[in-house]
Structures are given as C-alpha cells and as structure tokens.
Amino acid sequence: MPEKEKMFNKELKVINIGIEMFADDLEKQNVDVIHVDWRPP
C-alpha cells in the first residue's frame, strides 16, 4: 500500500488553532480534536 494511502487509513487526530467553529464541526463528526483559542497579537 502506498504511503499516502496508509496516512488516510489512520484515525484522525486534530489540533485546531484559532477558529472554534472548525473544531466544533470536527467534533460533530466524532473526530478527536483539541481547540486552542489563539488570536494574532
């Protein structure tokens, strides 16, 4: 199996930085996500 196919067959874990709506949408799809409330200085 090619390397990129192996990557897409693994469980997705996401660190979301910034827009909380992105993390919310991932959580609704049962994706393991951590949200960091970051804003530009």
PyMOL Python script that loads the backbone (N, CA, C, O; Angstrom):
from pymol import cmd

cmd.read_pdbstr("""\
ATOM      1  N   MET A   1       0.858  -1.180   0.000  1.00  0.00           N
ATOM      2  CA  MET A   1       0.000   0.000   0.000  1.00  0.00           C
ATOM      3  C   MET A   1       0.904   1.243   0.000  1.00  0.00           C
ATOM      4  O   MET A   1       1.817   1.340   0.819  1.00  0.00           O
ATOM      5  N   PRO A   2       0.655   2.187  -0.909  1.00  0.00           N
ATOM      6  CA  PRO A   2       1.456   3.422  -0.939  1.00  0.00           C
ATOM      7  C   PRO A   2       1.343   4.210   0.372  1.00  0.00           C
ATOM      8  O   PRO A   2       0.339   4.126   1.081  1.00  0.00           O
ATOM      9  N   GLU A   3       2.385   4.966   0.671  1.00  0.00           N
ATOM     10  CA  GLU A   3       2.456   5.710   1.940  1.00  0.00           C
ATOM     11  C   GLU A   3       1.273   6.654   2.150  1.00  0.00           C
ATOM     12  O   GLU A   3       0.745   6.722   3.259  1.00  0.00           O
ATOM     13  N   LYS A   4       0.845   7.377   1.128  1.00  0.00           N
ATOM     14  CA  LYS A   4      -0.260   8.316   1.340  1.00  0.00           C
ATOM     15  C   LYS A   4      -1.571   7.592   1.628  1.00  0.00           C
ATOM     16  O   LYS A   4      -2.415   8.130   2.345  1.00  0.00           O
ATOM     17  N   GLU A   5      -1.766   6.400   1.095  1.00  0.00           N
ATOM     18  CA  GLU A   5      -2.966   5.632   1.428  1.00  0.00           C
ATOM     19  C   GLU A   5      -2.924   5.186   2.885  1.00  0.00           C
ATOM     20  O   GLU A   5      -3.959   5.160   3.551  1.00  0.00           O
ATOM     21  N   LYS A   6      -1.749   4.836   3.386  1.00  0.00           N
ATOM     22  CA  LYS A   6      -1.607   4.459   4.795  1.00  0.00           C
ATOM     23  C   LYS A   6      -2.008   5.622   5.696  1.00  0.00           C
ATOM     24  O   LYS A   6      -2.660   5.425   6.721  1.00  0.00           O
ATOM     25  N   MET A   7      -1.617   6.829   5.310  1.00  0.00           N
ATOM     26  CA  MET A   7      -1.926   8.006   6.116  1.00  0.00           C
ATOM     27  C   MET A   7      -3.440   8.203   6.239  1.00  0.00           C
ATOM     28  O   MET A   7      -3.928   8.549   7.314  1.00  0.00           O
ATOM     29  N   PHE A   8      -4.177   7.990   5.167  1.00  0.00           N
ATOM     30  CA  PHE A   8      -5.616   8.232   5.183  1.00  0.00           C
ATOM     31  C   PHE A   8      -6.413   7.090   5.795  1.00  0.00           C
ATOM     32  O   PHE A   8      -7.619   7.225   6.000  1.00  0.00           O
ATOM     33  N   ASN A   9      -5.773   5.984   6.088  1.00  0.00           N
ATOM     34  CA  ASN A   9      -6.455   4.863   6.727  1.00  0.00           C
ATOM     35  C   ASN A   9      -6.257   4.859   8.234  1.00  0.00           C
ATOM     36  O   ASN A   9      -6.658   3.906   8.901  1.00  0.00           O
ATOM     37  N   LYS A  10      -5.648   5.904   8.785  1.00  0.00           N
ATOM     38  CA  LYS A  10      -5.421   6.011  10.224  1.00  0.00           C
ATOM     39  C   LYS A  10      -6.482   6.900  10.860  1.00  0.00           C
ATOM     40  O   LYS A  10      -7.134   7.702  10.191  1.00  0.00           O
ATOM     41  N   GLU A  11      -6.636   6.732  12.182  1.00  0.00           N
ATOM     42  CA  GLU A  11      -7.564   7.584  12.927  1.00  0.00           C
ATOM     43  C   GLU A  11      -7.062   9.025  12.882  1.00  0.00           C
ATOM     44  O   GLU A  11      -5.871   9.284  13.052  1.00  0.00           O
ATOM     45  N   LEU A  12      -7.977   9.953  12.653  1.00  0.00           N
ATOM     46  CA  LEU A  12      -7.631  11.360  12.547  1.00  0.00           C
ATOM     47  C   LEU A  12      -7.618  12.008  13.927  1.00  0.00           C
ATOM     48  O   LEU A  12      -8.569  11.865  14.696  1.00  0.00           O
ATOM     49  N   LYS A  13      -6.528  12.726  14.241  1.00  0.00           N
ATOM     50  CA  LYS A  13      -6.417  13.500  15.476  1.00  0.00           C
ATOM     51  C   LYS A  13      -5.967  14.898  15.070  1.00  0.00           C
ATOM     52  O   LYS A  13      -4.978  15.059  14.354  1.00  0.00           O
ATOM     53  N   VAL A  14      -6.706  15.914  15.535  1.00  0.00           N
ATOM     54  CA  VAL A  14      -6.502  17.269  15.039  1.00  0.00           C
ATOM     55  C   VAL A  14      -6.253  18.236  16.180  1.00  0.00           C
ATOM     56  O   VAL A  14      -6.891  18.155  17.230  1.00  0.00           O
ATOM     57  N   ILE A  15      -5.307  19.163  15.965  1.00  0.00           N
ATOM     58  CA  ILE A  15      -5.139  20.324  16.841  1.00  0.00           C
ATOM     59  C   ILE A  15      -5.612  21.517  16.025  1.00  0.00           C
ATOM     60  O   ILE A  15      -5.018  21.856  15.001  1.00  0.00           O
ATOM     61  N   ASN A  16      -6.677  22.147  16.481  1.00  0.00           N
ATOM     62  CA  ASN A  16      -7.263  23.292  15.791  1.00  0.00           C
ATOM     63  C   ASN A  16      -6.799  24.566  16.494  1.00  0.00           C
ATOM     64  O   ASN A  16      -6.957  24.712  17.706  1.00  0.00           O
ATOM     65  N   ILE A  17      -6.228  25.479  15.723  1.00  0.00           N
ATOM     66  CA  ILE A  17      -5.727  26.727  16.297  1.00  0.00           C
ATOM     67  C   ILE A  17      -6.495  27.879  15.670  1.00  0.00           C
ATOM     68  O   ILE A  17      -6.412  28.118  14.465  1.00  0.00           O
ATOM     69  N   GLY A  18      -7.250  28.594  16.513  1.00  0.00           N
ATOM     70  CA  GLY A  18      -7.938  29.776  16.017  1.00  0.00           C
ATOM     71  C   GLY A  18      -9.442  29.669  15.994  1.00  0.00           C
ATOM     72  O   GLY A  18     -10.097  29.861  17.018  1.00  0.00           O
ATOM     73  N   ILE A  19      -9.997  29.364  14.837  1.00  0.00           N
ATOM     74  CA  ILE A  19     -11.444  29.441  14.647  1.00  0.00           C
ATOM     75  C   ILE A  19     -12.133  28.228  15.277  1.00  0.00           C
ATOM     76  O   ILE A  19     -11.993  27.102  14.801  1.00  0.00           O
ATOM     77  N   GLU A  20     -12.873  28.477  16.347  1.00  0.00           N
ATOM     78  CA  GLU A  20     -13.502  27.402  17.119  1.00  0.00           C
ATOM     79  C   GLU A  20     -14.537  26.623  16.312  1.00  0.00           C
ATOM     80  O   GLU A  20     -14.768  25.442  16.572  1.00  0.00           O
ATOM     81  N   MET A  21     -15.151  27.270  15.348  1.00  0.00           N
ATOM     82  CA  MET A  21     -16.164  26.616  14.522  1.00  0.00           C
ATOM     83  C   MET A  21     -15.585  25.382  13.815  1.00  0.00           C
ATOM     84  O   MET A  21     -16.288  24.386  13.642  1.00  0.00           O
ATOM     85  N   PHE A  22     -14.315  25.441  13.406  1.00  0.00           N
ATOM     86  CA  PHE A  22     -13.688  24.287  12.760  1.00  0.00           C
ATOM     87  C   PHE A  22     -13.640  23.106  13.722  1.00  0.00           C
ATOM     88  O   PHE A  22     -13.947  21.978  13.335  1.00  0.00           O
ATOM     89  N   ALA A  23     -13.255  23.357  14.973  1.00  0.00           N
ATOM     90  CA  ALA A  23     -13.202  22.296  15.982  1.00  0.00           C
ATOM     91  C   ALA A  23     -14.596  21.748  16.248  1.00  0.00           C
ATOM     92  O   ALA A  23     -14.767  20.537  16.387  1.00  0.00           O
ATOM     93  N   ASP A  24     -15.583  22.613  16.321  1.00  0.00           N
ATOM     94  CA  ASP A  24     -16.964  22.177  16.555  1.00  0.00           C
ATOM     95  C   ASP A  24     -17.433  21.227  15.449  1.00  0.00           C
ATOM     96  O   ASP A  24     -18.054  20.200  15.723  1.00  0.00           O
ATOM     97  N   ASP A  25     -17.131  21.578  14.209  1.00  0.00           N
ATOM     98  CA  ASP A  25     -17.548  20.735  13.085  1.00  0.00           C
ATOM     99  C   ASP A  25     -16.865  19.371  13.126  1.00  0.00           C
ATOM    100  O   ASP A  25     -17.485  18.355  12.811  1.00  0.00           O
ATOM    101  N   LEU A  26     -15.599  19.346  13.513  1.00  0.00           N
ATOM    102  CA  LEU A  26     -14.893  18.068  13.623  1.00  0.00           C
ATOM    103  C   LEU A  26     -15.467  17.217  14.751  1.00  0.00           C
ATOM    104  O   LEU A  26     -15.633  16.007  14.597  1.00  0.00           O
ATOM    105  N   GLU A  27     -15.767  17.845  15.876  1.00  0.00           N
ATOM    106  CA  GLU A  27     -16.358  17.110  16.999  1.00  0.00           C
ATOM    107  C   GLU A  27     -17.692  16.485  16.599  1.00  0.00           C
ATOM    108  O   GLU A  27     -17.999  15.368  17.018  1.00  0.00           O
ATOM    109  N   LYS A  28     -18.480  17.182  15.805  1.00  0.00           N
ATOM    110  CA  LYS A  28     -19.765  16.647  15.340  1.00  0.00           C
ATOM    111  C   LYS A  28     -19.580  15.400  14.477  1.00  0.00           C
ATOM    112  O   LYS A  28     -20.497  14.591  14.337  1.00  0.00           O
ATOM    113  N   GLN A  29     -18.382  15.252  13.900  1.00  0.00           N
ATOM    114  CA  GLN A  29     -18.077  14.093  13.064  1.00  0.00           C
ATOM    115  C   GLN A  29     -17.275  13.041  13.835  1.00  0.00           C
ATOM    116  O   GLN A  29     -16.696  12.130  13.243  1.00  0.00           O
ATOM    117  N   ASN A  30     -17.251  13.182  15.170  1.00  0.00           N
ATOM    118  CA  ASN A  30     -16.547  12.249  16.057  1.00  0.00           C
ATOM    119  C   ASN A  30     -15.044  12.178  15.799  1.00  0.00           C
ATOM    120  O   ASN A  30     -14.433  11.118  15.934  1.00  0.00           O
ATOM    121  N   VAL A  31     -14.454  13.315  15.428  1.00  0.00           N
ATOM    122  CA  VAL A  31     -13.008  13.403  15.249  1.00  0.00           C
ATOM    123  C   VAL A  31     -12.407  13.874  16.565  1.00  0.00           C
ATOM    124  O   VAL A  31     -12.933  14.785  17.203  1.00  0.00           O
ATOM    125  N   ASP A  32     -11.298  13.250  16.971  1.00  0.00           N
ATOM    126  CA  ASP A  32     -10.595  13.639  18.185  1.00  0.00           C
ATOM    127  C   ASP A  32      -9.900  14.979  17.915  1.00  0.00           C
ATOM    128  O   ASP A  32      -8.960  15.042  17.122  1.00  0.00           O
ATOM    129  N   VAL A  33     -10.362  16.043  18.570  1.00  0.00           N
ATOM    130  CA  VAL A  33      -9.848  17.383  18.286  1.00  0.00           C
ATOM    131  C   VAL A  33      -9.590  18.149  19.576  1.00  0.00           C
ATOM    132  O   VAL A  33     -10.346  18.048  20.541  1.00  0.00           O
ATOM    133  N   ILE A  34      -8.510  18.915  19.570  1.00  0.00           N
ATOM    134  CA  ILE A  34      -8.184  19.838  20.660  1.00  0.00           C
ATOM    135  C   ILE A  34      -8.214  21.235  20.058  1.00  0.00           C
ATOM    136  O   ILE A  34      -7.608  21.480  19.014  1.00  0.00           O
ATOM    137  N   HIS A  35      -8.917  22.146  20.714  1.00  0.00           N
ATOM    138  CA  HIS A  35      -9.007  23.516  20.217  1.00  0.00           C
ATOM    139  C   HIS A  35      -8.131  24.429  21.068  1.00  0.00           C
ATOM    140  O   HIS A  35      -8.182  24.384  22.297  1.00  0.00           O
ATOM    141  N   VAL A  36      -7.332  25.254  20.407  1.00  0.00           N
ATOM    142  CA  VAL A  36      -6.506  26.258  21.071  1.00  0.00           C
ATOM    143  C   VAL A  36      -7.064  27.624  20.696  1.00  0.00           C
ATOM    144  O   VAL A  36      -7.107  27.983  19.519  1.00  0.00           O
ATOM    145  N   ASP A  37      -7.490  28.380  21.699  1.00  0.00           N
ATOM    146  CA  ASP A  37      -8.065  29.707  21.459  1.00  0.00           C
ATOM    147  C   ASP A  37      -6.921  30.696  21.263  1.00  0.00           C
ATOM    148  O   ASP A  37      -6.452  31.312  22.220  1.00  0.00           O
ATOM    149  N   TRP A  38      -6.479  30.844  20.027  1.00  0.00           N
ATOM    150  CA  TRP A  38      -5.356  31.712  19.700  1.00  0.00           C
ATOM    151  C   TRP A  38      -5.832  32.824  18.787  1.00  0.00           C
ATOM    152  O   TRP A  38      -6.665  32.615  17.906  1.00  0.00           O
ATOM    153  N   ARG A  39      -5.290  34.004  19.014  1.00  0.00           N
ATOM    154  CA  ARG A  39      -5.563  35.161  18.151  1.00  0.00           C
ATOM    155  C   ARG A  39      -4.236  35.850  17.860  1.00  0.00           C
ATOM    156  O   ARG A  39      -3.340  35.851  18.704  1.00  0.00           O
ATOM    157  N   PRO A  40      -4.102  36.431  16.684  1.00  0.00           N
ATOM    158  CA  PRO A  40      -2.860  37.139  16.365  1.00  0.00           C
ATOM    159  C   PRO A  40      -2.612  38.262  17.372  1.00  0.00           C
ATOM    160  O   PRO A  40      -3.548  38.921  17.824  1.00  0.00           O
ATOM    161  N   PRO A  41      -1.359  38.467  17.711  1.00  0.00           N
ATOM    162  CA  PRO A  41      -1.039  39.549  18.667  1.00  0.00           C
ATOM    163  C   PRO A  41      -1.292  40.926  18.079  1.00  0.00           C
ATOM    164  O   PRO A  41      -1.074  41.934  18.751  1.00  0.00           O
TER     165      PRO A  41
END
""", "prot")
cmd.dss("prot")
cmd.show_as("cartoon", "prot")
cmd.util.cbc("prot")
cmd.orient("prot")
